[in-house]
């Protein structure tokens, strides 16, 4: 099943990259939807660098990740709260991070965003359980995601350049 989803995301990435400005907007929405649906966004992040280049890919992933993070945060806070509470209860590390975020607010969000090894999509939902406001959550997420996003999009762009023999 994971290979099937990965292939669909790769096909969608190729399609949006060929559509110009409309494709850029479609990519941002696709990325946000993948975040909300807990799909493997690493495929889209690396693929954006290959398909759109470093700077455009970075901007699109950053916008899509920020939108997806905010939508997931709101879903975790209002619409899927019971599901998120049960999920977080089964993951002690996730519960500890959410508890720390309730106490220290945006600082914990910013620090966890700087560590791209944590489960990004699930963390978005977990932060919805905290007392953090949407504005400070969005700003801390947006700023904290920048370095990791740049690195992963760069890796995708560099891989594309190497494959094309321009590296």
GROMACS elastic network, one bead per residue, 0.5 to 0.9 nm:
[ bonds ]
;  ai    aj funct       b0    kb
    1     4     6  0.50615   500
    1     5     6  0.63582   500
    1     6     6  0.85924   500
    2     5     6  0.51645   500
    2     6     6  0.60284   500
    2     7     6  0.85419   500
    2    39     6  0.89778   500
    2    40     6  0.85710   500
    3     7     6  0.60660   500
    3     8     6  0.86135   500
    4     7     6  0.51687   500
    4     8     6  0.63250   500
    4     9     6  0.87698   500
    5     8     6  0.50776   500
    5     9     6  0.62423   500
    5    10     6  0.86135   500
    5    39     6  0.78164   500
    5    40     6  0.83014   500
    6     9     6  0.51639   500
    6    10     6  0.61849   500
    6    11     6  0.86495   500
    6    39     6  0.85783   500
    6    40     6  0.73311   500
    6    43     6  0.68991   500
    7    10     6  0.50210   500
    7    11     6  0.61039   500
    7    12     6  0.85108   500
    8    11     6  0.51148   500
    8    12     6  0.60957   500
    8    13     6  0.85297   500
    9    12     6  0.50288   500
    9    13     6  0.60635   500
    9    14     6  0.86731   500
    9    30     6  0.87010   500
    9    34     6  0.87692   500
    9    40     6  0.87261   500
    9    41     6  0.86754   500
    9    43     6  0.71243   500
    9    44     6  0.68560   500
   10    13     6  0.50231   500
   10    14     6  0.63010   500
   10    15     6  0.86324   500
   10    43     6  0.70403   500
   10    44     6  0.72066   500
   10    47     6  0.73901   500
   11    14     6  0.51783   500
   11    15     6  0.61736   500
   11    16     6  0.86751   500
   12    15     6  0.50367   500
   12    16     6  0.61063   500
   12    17     6  0.85150   500
   12    27     6  0.81832   500
   12    30     6  0.81774   500
   13    16     6  0.52682   500
   13    17     6  0.60889   500
   13    18     6  0.87286   500
   13    23     6  0.89211   500
   13    27     6  0.70268   500
   13    30     6  0.86757   500
   13    44     6  0.68744   500
   13    47     6  0.69992   500
   13    48     6  0.73568   500
   13    51     6  0.74422   500
   14    17     6  0.52415   500
   14    18     6  0.64860   500
   14    47     6  0.85856   500
   14    51     6  0.69326   500
   15    18     6  0.54295   500
   15    19     6  0.67234   500
   15    23     6  0.75549   500
   16    19     6  0.52167   500
   16    20     6  0.75071   500
   16    22     6  0.77345   500
   16    24     6  0.65468   500
   16    25     6  0.85003   500
   16    26     6  0.63670   500
   16    27     6  0.59668   500
   16    51     6  0.89831   500
   17    20     6  0.65418   500
   17    21     6  0.89172   500
   17    23     6  0.57628   500
   17    24     6  0.69458   500
   17    27     6  0.78814   500
   17    48     6  0.82968   500
   17    51     6  0.58849   500
   17    52     6  0.63867   500
   18    23     6  0.67868   500
   18    51     6  0.86534   500
   19    22     6  0.58587   500
   19    24     6  0.75130   500
   19    26     6  0.88404   500
   20    23     6  0.51273   500
   20    24     6  0.64166   500
   21    24     6  0.50309   500
   21    25     6  0.65426   500
   21    26     6  0.86264   500
   22    25     6  0.52438   500
   22    26     6  0.61306   500
   22    27     6  0.85711   500
   23    27     6  0.59356   500
   23    28     6  0.86266   500
   24    27     6  0.50503   500
   24    28     6  0.64270   500
   24    29     6  0.88223   500
   24    52     6  0.87420   500
   24    56     6  0.87649   500
   24    60     6  0.68707   500
   25    28     6  0.52305   500
   25    29     6  0.64369   500
   25    30     6  0.86076   500
   25    60     6  0.81170   500
   26    29     6  0.51568   500
   26    30     6  0.59889   500
   26    31     6  0.85150   500
   27    31     6  0.59567   500
   27    32     6  0.84762   500
   27    44     6  0.88546   500
   27    48     6  0.87831   500
   27    60     6  0.71156   500
   27    61     6  0.82216   500
   27    64     6  0.75360   500
   28    31     6  0.51362   500
   28    32     6  0.61825   500
   28    33     6  0.85860   500
   28    60     6  0.57655   500
   28    61     6  0.67634   500
   28    62     6  0.85844   500
   28    63     6  0.63213   500
   28    65     6  0.79616   500
   28    67     6  0.80931   500
   28    68     6  0.88900   500
   29    32     6  0.50875   500
   29    33     6  0.60608   500
   29    34     6  0.85294   500
   29    64     6  0.63490   500
   29    67     6  0.81717   500
   29    68     6  0.82853   500
   30    33     6  0.50852   500
   30    34     6  0.61134   500
   30    35     6  0.86807   500
   30    64     6  0.76091   500
   31    34     6  0.50707   500
   31    35     6  0.63237   500
   31    36     6  0.87879   500
   31    41     6  0.70559   500
   31    44     6  0.70024   500
   31    45     6  0.85281   500
   31    60     6  0.86149   500
   31    61     6  0.70710   500
   31    63     6  0.87185   500
   31    64     6  0.50357   500
   31    65     6  0.65647   500
   31    67     6  0.85411   500
   31    68     6  0.70047   500
   32    35     6  0.51260   500
   32    36     6  0.63584   500
   32    37     6  0.86520   500
   32    61     6  0.89829   500
   32    63     6  0.84174   500
   32    65     6  0.59082   500
   32    66     6  0.77047   500
   32    67     6  0.56458   500
   32    69     6  0.74382   500
   32    70     6  0.89896   500
   32    71     6  0.78147   500
   32    72     6  0.88698   500
   33    36     6  0.50971   500
   33    37     6  0.60392   500
   33    38     6  0.85263   500
   33    39     6  0.85263   500
   33    64     6  0.84965   500
   33    67     6  0.89227   500
   33    68     6  0.64154   500
   33    71     6  0.88055   500
   34    37     6  0.50278   500
   34    38     6  0.60321   500
   34    40     6  0.72399   500
   34    41     6  0.63739   500
   34    44     6  0.88906   500
   34    68     6  0.76157   500
   34   121     6  0.87518   500
   35    38     6  0.51826   500
   35    39     6  0.62042   500
   35    40     6  0.79598   500
   35    41     6  0.66754   500
   35    64     6  0.84899   500
   35    65     6  0.70973   500
   35    67     6  0.88398   500
   35    68     6  0.51743   500
   35    69     6  0.68690   500
   35    71     6  0.86212   500
   35    72     6  0.72857   500
   35   120     6  0.81893   500
   35   121     6  0.54119   500
   35   122     6  0.86509   500
   35   124     6  0.86374   500
   36    39     6  0.77659   500
   36    68     6  0.58944   500
   36    69     6  0.75414   500
   36    71     6  0.67881   500
   36    72     6  0.52474   500
   36    75     6  0.84194   500
   36   121     6  0.69568   500
   36   122     6  0.88936   500
   36   124     6  0.86681   500
   36   125     6  0.86113   500
   37    72     6  0.86915   500
   37   121     6  0.83338   500
   38    41     6  0.80618   500
   38   120     6  0.89841   500
   38   121     6  0.56819   500
   38   122     6  0.70553   500
   39    42     6  0.88961   500
   39   121     6  0.81348   500
   40    43     6  0.62515   500
   40    44     6  0.78219   500
   40   121     6  0.88563   500
   41    44     6  0.51521   500
   41    45     6  0.61204   500
   41    46     6  0.86726   500
   41    65     6  0.89316   500
   41   121     6  0.85033   500
   42    46     6  0.60289   500
   42    47     6  0.80512   500
   42   152     6  0.81745   500
   43    46     6  0.55806   500
   43    47     6  0.57844   500
   43    48     6  0.83978   500
   44    48     6  0.57803   500
   44    49     6  0.87248   500
   44    61     6  0.79384   500
   45    48     6  0.52832   500
   45    49     6  0.69514   500
   45    57     6  0.79390   500
   45    58     6  0.83306   500
   45    61     6  0.62206   500
   45   149     6  0.74331   500
   45   152     6  0.64273   500
   45   153     6  0.57331   500
   45   156     6  0.75734   500
   46    49     6  0.55344   500
   46    50     6  0.67651   500
   46    51     6  0.88891   500
   46    57     6  0.88563   500
   46   152     6  0.57314   500
   46   153     6  0.51158   500
   46   154     6  0.76938   500
   46   155     6  0.64949   500
   46   157     6  0.74727   500
   46   159     6  0.88979   500
   47    50     6  0.50411   500
   47    51     6  0.59161   500
   47    52     6  0.81690   500
   47    57     6  0.84214   500
   47   153     6  0.75020   500
   47   156     6  0.57547   500
   47   157     6  0.79060   500
   47   160     6  0.89319   500
   48    51     6  0.50598   500
   48    52     6  0.54158   500
   48    53     6  0.69615   500
   48    54     6  0.79563   500
   48    56     6  0.82384   500
   48    58     6  0.74947   500
   48    60     6  0.77768   500
   48    61     6  0.70979   500
   48   153     6  0.63268   500
   48   156     6  0.69027   500
   48   157     6  0.76764   500
   49    52     6  0.55499   500
   49    54     6  0.50974   500
   49    55     6  0.80384   500
   49    56     6  0.79630   500
   49    58     6  0.71053   500
   49   152     6  0.78570   500
   49   154     6  0.59389   500
   49   155     6  0.71047   500
   49   158     6  0.77476   500
   49   159     6  0.85794   500
   49   160     6  0.78456   500
   50    53     6  0.57304   500
   50    54     6  0.77894   500
   50    57     6  0.79932   500
   50   153     6  0.78037   500
   50   154     6  0.84898   500
   50   155     6  0.84135   500
   50   158     6  0.74617   500
   50   159     6  0.70086   500
   50   161     6  0.77978   500
   51    57     6  0.74881   500
   51   156     6  0.83755   500
   51   157     6  0.76392   500
   51   160     6  0.80646   500
   52    55     6  0.79311   500
   52    56     6  0.57373   500
   52    58     6  0.86235   500
   52    60     6  0.87452   500
   52   157     6  0.80439   500
   53    56     6  0.58594   500
   53    57     6  0.54361   500
   53    58     6  0.80548   500
   53   153     6  0.81136   500
   53   154     6  0.81625   500
   53   156     6  0.83313   500
   53   157     6  0.55609   500
   53   158     6  0.89113   500
   53   160     6  0.87889   500
   54    57     6  0.52461   500
   54    58     6  0.58759   500
   54    59     6  0.86447   500
   54   150     6  0.78787   500
   54   153     6  0.61349   500
   54   154     6  0.56008   500
   54   155     6  0.88275   500
   54   156     6  0.81134   500
   54   157     6  0.56747   500
   54   158     6  0.84459   500
   55    59     6  0.61995   500
   55    60     6  0.85985   500
   55   150     6  0.84372   500
   55   153     6  0.84869   500
   55   154     6  0.86284   500
   56    59     6  0.51580   500
   56    60     6  0.61491   500
   56    61     6  0.85599   500
   57    60     6  0.51734   500
   57    61     6  0.60222   500
   57    62     6  0.83479   500
   57   150     6  0.88465   500
   57   153     6  0.64270   500
   57   154     6  0.86508   500
   57   157     6  0.84508   500
   58    61     6  0.52792   500
   58    62     6  0.59091   500
   58    63     6  0.84726   500
   58   146     6  0.85048   500
   58   149     6  0.65500   500
   58   150     6  0.58614   500
   58   152     6  0.87807   500
   58   153     6  0.59178   500
   58   154     6  0.80522   500
   59    62     6  0.51369   500
   59    63     6  0.60849   500
   59    64     6  0.85190   500
   59   150     6  0.89905   500
   60    63     6  0.51759   500
   60    64     6  0.60180   500
   60    65     6  0.83977   500
   61    64     6  0.50317   500
   61    65     6  0.57924   500
   61    66     6  0.83174   500
   61   149     6  0.71386   500
   61   153     6  0.80137   500
   62    65     6  0.51926   500
   62    66     6  0.60451   500
   62    67     6  0.85413   500
   62   142     6  0.73910   500
   62   145     6  0.73307   500
   62   146     6  0.69452   500
   62   149     6  0.66871   500
   62   150     6  0.86152   500
   63    66     6  0.52152   500
   63    67     6  0.61370   500
   63    68     6  0.84736   500
   63   142     6  0.84298   500
   64    67     6  0.51458   500
   64    68     6  0.59037   500
   64    69     6  0.83512   500
   65    68     6  0.50018   500
   65    69     6  0.58331   500
   65    70     6  0.84753   500
   65   141     6  0.89478   500
   65   142     6  0.81693   500
   65   145     6  0.82258   500
   65   149     6  0.89908   500
   66    69     6  0.50855   500
   66    70     6  0.62053   500
   66    71     6  0.86332   500
   66   138     6  0.69149   500
   66   139     6  0.88815   500
   66   141     6  0.69213   500
   66   142     6  0.57733   500
   66   145     6  0.83369   500
   67    70     6  0.52448   500
   67    71     6  0.61915   500
   67    72     6  0.85895   500
   67   138     6  0.86192   500
   68    71     6  0.51339   500
   68    72     6  0.60285   500
   68    73     6  0.83923   500
   68   121     6  0.82778   500
   68   124     6  0.84024   500
   69    72     6  0.51958   500
   69    73     6  0.59877   500
   69    74     6  0.86297   500
   69   120     6  0.82724   500
   69   121     6  0.71189   500
   69   123     6  0.86804   500
   69   124     6  0.53503   500
   69   125     6  0.80521   500
   69   138     6  0.76741   500
   69   141     6  0.76989   500
   69   142     6  0.89678   500
   70    74     6  0.61921   500
   70    75     6  0.85447   500
   70   124     6  0.73960   500
   70   134     6  0.73289   500
   70   137     6  0.79308   500
   70   138     6  0.63264   500
   70   141     6  0.88290   500
   71    74     6  0.51739   500
   71    75     6  0.61081   500
   71    76     6  0.85595   500
   71   124     6  0.84441   500
   71   125     6  0.88294   500
   72    76     6  0.59975   500
   72    77     6  0.84546   500
   72   121     6  0.75627   500
   72   122     6  0.84096   500
   72   123     6  0.89303   500
   72   124     6  0.55158   500
   72   125     6  0.52459   500
   72   126     6  0.88759   500
   72   127     6  0.89565   500
   72   128     6  0.76906   500
   73    76     6  0.51459   500
   73    77     6  0.61616   500
   73    78     6  0.86708   500
   73   123     6  0.85335   500
   73   124     6  0.50765   500
   73   126     6  0.73521   500
   73   127     6  0.61312   500
   73   129     6  0.82425   500
   73   134     6  0.78679   500
   73   137     6  0.85901   500
   74    77     6  0.50131   500
   74    78     6  0.59788   500
   74    79     6  0.75486   500
   74    80     6  0.88376   500
   74   124     6  0.88019   500
   74   125     6  0.77230   500
   74   128     6  0.61462   500
   74   134     6  0.79438   500
   75    78     6  0.53610   500
   75    80     6  0.55605   500
   75    81     6  0.73132   500
   75   125     6  0.69225   500
   75   128     6  0.73623   500
   76    79     6  0.62406   500
   76    80     6  0.50114   500
   76    82     6  0.83794   500
   76    83     6  0.81931   500
   76    84     6  0.61167   500
   76    85     6  0.86177   500
   76   124     6  0.77109   500
   76   126     6  0.66087   500
   76   127     6  0.75646   500
   76   129     6  0.65237   500
   77    80     6  0.69192   500
   77    81     6  0.54819   500
   77    84     6  0.86374   500
   77   125     6  0.74656   500
   77   126     6  0.84132   500
   77   127     6  0.80337   500
   77   129     6  0.55289   500
   77   130     6  0.81045   500
   78    81     6  0.58862   500
   78   128     6  0.80030   500
   79    82     6  0.83670   500
   80    83     6  0.54418   500
   80    84     6  0.61643   500
   80    85     6  0.86357   500
   80   125     6  0.84850   500
   81    84     6  0.51183   500
   81    85     6  0.60356   500
   81    86     6  0.86480   500
   81   125     6  0.84204   500
   81   126     6  0.89759   500
   81   128     6  0.79044   500
   81   129     6  0.71624   500
   82    85     6  0.51230   500
   82    86     6  0.62868   500
   82    87     6  0.86197   500
   83    86     6  0.52623   500
   83    87     6  0.61756   500
   83    88     6  0.86314   500
   84    88     6  0.59647   500
   84    89     6  0.83895   500
   84   122     6  0.86472   500
   84   125     6  0.64918   500
   84   126     6  0.64457   500
   84   128     6  0.86119   500
   84   129     6  0.78756   500
   85    88     6  0.52073   500
   85    89     6  0.60342   500
   85    90     6  0.87960   500
   85    95     6  0.89806   500
   85   126     6  0.77418   500
   85   129     6  0.74964   500
   86    89     6  0.51175   500
   86    90     6  0.65784   500
   87    90     6  0.53933   500
   87    91     6  0.67874   500
   87   126     6  0.86969   500
   88    91     6  0.51435   500
   88    92     6  0.71468   500
   88    93     6  0.85102   500
   88    94     6  0.58641   500
   88    95     6  0.54322   500
   88    98     6  0.85522   500
   88   122     6  0.88544   500
   88   126     6  0.67255   500
   89    92     6  0.65314   500
   89    94     6  0.80976   500
   89    95     6  0.63342   500
   90    94     6  0.85849   500
   90    95     6  0.83116   500
   91    94     6  0.53441   500
   91    95     6  0.62605   500
   91    96     6  0.87452   500
   92    96     6  0.61057   500
   92    97     6  0.86754   500
   93    96     6  0.50825   500
   93    97     6  0.62992   500
   93    98     6  0.86655   500
   94    97     6  0.51948   500
   94    98     6  0.61996   500
   94    99     6  0.85764   500
   94   122     6  0.86784   500
   94   123     6  0.73145   500
   94   126     6  0.73696   500
   95    98     6  0.51105   500
   95    99     6  0.60772   500
   95   100     6  0.85843   500
   95   126     6  0.78775   500
   96    99     6  0.50538   500
   96   100     6  0.61426   500
   96   101     6  0.85499   500
   97   100     6  0.50646   500
   97   101     6  0.61062   500
   97   102     6  0.86454   500
   97   108     6  0.76648   500
   97   109     6  0.88478   500
   97   112     6  0.84487   500
   97   123     6  0.87225   500
   97   126     6  0.86760   500
   97   127     6  0.86970   500
   98   102     6  0.62539   500
   98   103     6  0.88618   500
   98   108     6  0.86945   500
   98   123     6  0.82149   500
   98   126     6  0.62090   500
   98   127     6  0.59612   500
   98   128     6  0.88186   500
   98   129     6  0.73409   500
   98   130     6  0.64064   500
   99   102     6  0.50989   500
   99   103     6  0.66289   500
   99   104     6  0.88150   500
   99   130     6  0.73250   500
  100   103     6  0.52088   500
  100   104     6  0.60079   500
  100   105     6  0.76772   500
  100   108     6  0.67839   500
  101   104     6  0.51043   500
  101   106     6  0.70151   500
  101   107     6  0.75468   500
  101   108     6  0.51975   500
  101   109     6  0.65696   500
  101   127     6  0.74196   500
  101   130     6  0.66902   500
  101   131     6  0.81090   500
  101   132     6  0.74682   500
  102   105     6  0.55831   500
  102   106     6  0.89879   500
  102   108     6  0.87618   500
  102   127     6  0.84085   500
  102   129     6  0.84229   500
  102   131     6  0.54780   500
  102   132     6  0.65500   500
  103   108     6  0.88293   500
  103   130     6  0.87116   500
  103   131     6  0.83588   500
  104   107     6  0.60027   500
  104   108     6  0.61477   500
  104   109     6  0.87873   500
  104   132     6  0.89544   500
  105   108     6  0.59928   500
  105   109     6  0.68656   500
  105   130     6  0.83120   500
  105   131     6  0.76048   500
  105   132     6  0.56030   500
  105   133     6  0.85576   500
  105   136     6  0.80662   500
  105   137     6  0.80003   500
  106   110     6  0.60212   500
  106   111     6  0.85453   500
  106   132     6  0.70520   500
  106   133     6  0.88407   500
  106   136     6  0.59566   500
  106   137     6  0.59763   500
  106   139     6  0.82385   500
  106   140     6  0.56808   500
  106   141     6  0.83561   500
  107   110     6  0.51497   500
  107   111     6  0.61622   500
  107   112     6  0.86123   500
  107   140     6  0.73587   500
  108   111     6  0.50958   500
  108   112     6  0.60380   500
  108   113     6  0.84370   500
  108   140     6  0.86889   500
  109   112     6  0.52993   500
  109   113     6  0.61174   500
  109   114     6  0.87281   500
  109   127     6  0.80878   500
  109   137     6  0.68578   500
  109   140     6  0.59697   500
  109   141     6  0.63086   500
  109   144     6  0.77199   500
  110   113     6  0.51880   500
  110   114     6  0.64254   500
  110   137     6  0.84524   500
  110   139     6  0.85582   500
  110   141     6  0.58740   500
  110   142     6  0.84262   500
  110   143     6  0.70945   500
  110   145     6  0.80606   500
  111   114     6  0.51858   500
  111   115     6  0.69136   500
  111   140     6  0.85707   500
  111   144     6  0.68070   500
  112   115     6  0.52804   500
  112   116     6  0.76104   500
  112   117     6  0.88845   500
  112   118     6  0.71958   500
  112   120     6  0.89849   500
  112   123     6  0.89806   500
  112   141     6  0.87194   500
  112   144     6  0.76468   500
  113   116     6  0.62652   500
  113   117     6  0.89866   500
  113   118     6  0.80239   500
  113   120     6  0.78324   500
  113   140     6  0.80045   500
  113   141     6  0.61302   500
  113   142     6  0.85179   500
  113   143     6  0.82274   500
  113   145     6  0.52930   500
  113   146     6  0.86316   500
  113   148     6  0.81033   500
  114   117     6  0.89507   500
  114   141     6  0.89262   500
  114   143     6  0.87201   500
  114   144     6  0.50486   500
  114   145     6  0.61350   500
  114   146     6  0.80663   500
  114   147     6  0.69954   500
  114   148     6  0.66514   500
  115   118     6  0.63901   500
  115   144     6  0.85420   500
  115   145     6  0.85998   500
  115   148     6  0.75166   500
  116   119     6  0.77488   500
  116   120     6  0.73152   500
  116   145     6  0.79308   500
  116   148     6  0.60186   500
  116   149     6  0.85041   500
  117   120     6  0.80004   500
  118   122     6  0.88463   500
  118   123     6  0.76738   500
  119   122     6  0.56464   500
  119   123     6  0.60133   500
  119   124     6  0.87709   500
  120   123     6  0.51883   500
  120   124     6  0.63946   500
  121   124     6  0.53032   500
  121   125     6  0.69798   500
  122   125     6  0.53332   500
  122   126     6  0.63382   500
  122   127     6  0.87947   500
  123   127     6  0.60557   500
  123   128     6  0.86565   500
  124   127     6  0.53799   500
  124   128     6  0.67681   500
  125   128     6  0.52593   500
  125   129     6  0.73943   500
  126   129     6  0.55419   500
  126   130     6  0.74820   500
  127   130     6  0.53743   500
  127   131     6  0.83537   500
  127   132     6  0.75206   500
  127   137     6  0.81956   500
  128   131     6  0.78644   500
  128   132     6  0.77678   500
  128   133     6  0.89958   500
  128   134     6  0.86860   500
  129   132     6  0.84997   500
  130   133     6  0.84944   500
  132   135     6  0.84130   500
  132   136     6  0.68877   500
  132   137     6  0.62947   500
  133   136     6  0.56373   500
  133   137     6  0.60775   500
  133   138     6  0.85413   500
  134   137     6  0.50185   500
  134   138     6  0.58965   500
  134   139     6  0.85410   500
  135   138     6  0.51672   500
  135   139     6  0.62035   500
  135   140     6  0.85763   500
  136   139     6  0.51382   500
  136   140     6  0.59835   500
  136   141     6  0.83351   500
  137   140     6  0.52823   500
  137   141     6  0.59402   500
  137   142     6  0.83371   500
  138   141     6  0.51523   500
  138   142     6  0.58523   500
  138   143     6  0.85333   500
  139   142     6  0.50451   500
  139   143     6  0.61265   500
  139   144     6  0.83368   500
  140   143     6  0.53502   500
  140   144     6  0.58257   500
  140   145     6  0.83857   500
  141   144     6  0.50922   500
  141   145     6  0.58823   500
  141   146     6  0.86657   500
  142   145     6  0.55168   500
  142   146     6  0.67217   500
  143   146     6  0.55752   500
  143   147     6  0.82999   500
  144   147     6  0.70251   500
  144   148     6  0.80562   500
  145   148     6  0.56804   500
  145   149     6  0.58546   500
  145   150     6  0.84663   500
  146   149     6  0.52030   500
  146   150     6  0.60610   500
  146   151     6  0.86844   500
  147   150     6  0.51912   500
  147   151     6  0.62981   500
  147   152     6  0.88110   500
  148   151     6  0.51154   500
  148   152     6  0.62140   500
  148   153     6  0.84902   500
  149   152     6  0.53364   500
  149   153     6  0.59876   500
  149   154     6  0.82840   500
  150   153     6  0.52905   500
  150   154     6  0.58898   500
  150   155     6  0.85719   500
  151   154     6  0.50647   500
  151   155     6  0.62440   500
  151   156     6  0.88444   500
  152   155     6  0.50304   500
  152   156     6  0.64451   500
  152   157     6  0.87142   500
  153   156     6  0.51170   500
  153   157     6  0.62103   500
  153   158     6  0.85551   500
  154   158     6  0.59170   500
  154   159     6  0.83965   500
  155   158     6  0.50796   500
  155   159     6  0.60296   500
  155   160     6  0.85897   500
  156   159     6  0.51489   500
  156   160     6  0.62812   500
  156   161     6  0.86975   500
  157   160     6  0.51730   500
  157   161     6  0.62543   500
  157   162     6  0.86754   500
  158   161     6  0.50193   500
  158   162     6  0.60945   500
  158   163     6  0.85674   500
  158   167     6  0.72075   500
  159   162     6  0.50541   500
  159   163     6  0.61320   500
  159   164     6  0.85508   500
  159   167     6  0.85118   500
  160   163     6  0.51480   500
  160   164     6  0.61457   500
  160   165     6  0.85452   500
  160   166     6  0.86500   500
  160   167     6  0.86940   500
  161   164     6  0.50940   500
  161   165     6  0.60835   500
  161   166     6  0.50852   500
  161   167     6  0.52055   500
  162   166     6  0.58934   500
  163   166     6  0.77110   500
  163   167     6  0.80862   500
  164   167     6  0.77405   500
